[in-house]
């Protein structure tokens, strides 16, 4: 069940990160989900390092770190994806 939640949360984080980033991202949905999962894991790790991974109620700090990490990972990942695939949709 943990993997299913990781995929769902990764998809949501990746899509929110894509919406936050300016411009068009070219990475496919499955890769955005992977980037979101990586961002979620990185955000959880950072929350543990900052001592805010488990609090009473909703862990807003942890979620903010997950989203921030996902934005960075989606942004960097998209640049790498475009470099590997080539910018075929140049304007």
C-alpha positions, 0 to 999 in steps of 0.5 A: 500500500505504501507504493500506491500512496507514493505514486499518488502523492508523486503524481499530485506533487509533480502536477502541482510543481508543473503548474507552479513552474513558468513556461511549458515543461516537456517531460511526459506524465510518467516522468513527472510522477517519478520527479514528484516521488523523488521530490516527496522523498527528498522533502521527507528527508529534509523534514527529518533533518529539520526535526519537523517530519512528525508533528501533531495534526497536519504536517504543513512544514513537511508538505511545504518541503516536499512541494519545494523539492518537487518544484526543483526536481521537476524543473531540473529534470525537465531541463535534463529531459529536454537536453537528452531528447533534444528540443524538437518543439523549438519555437 
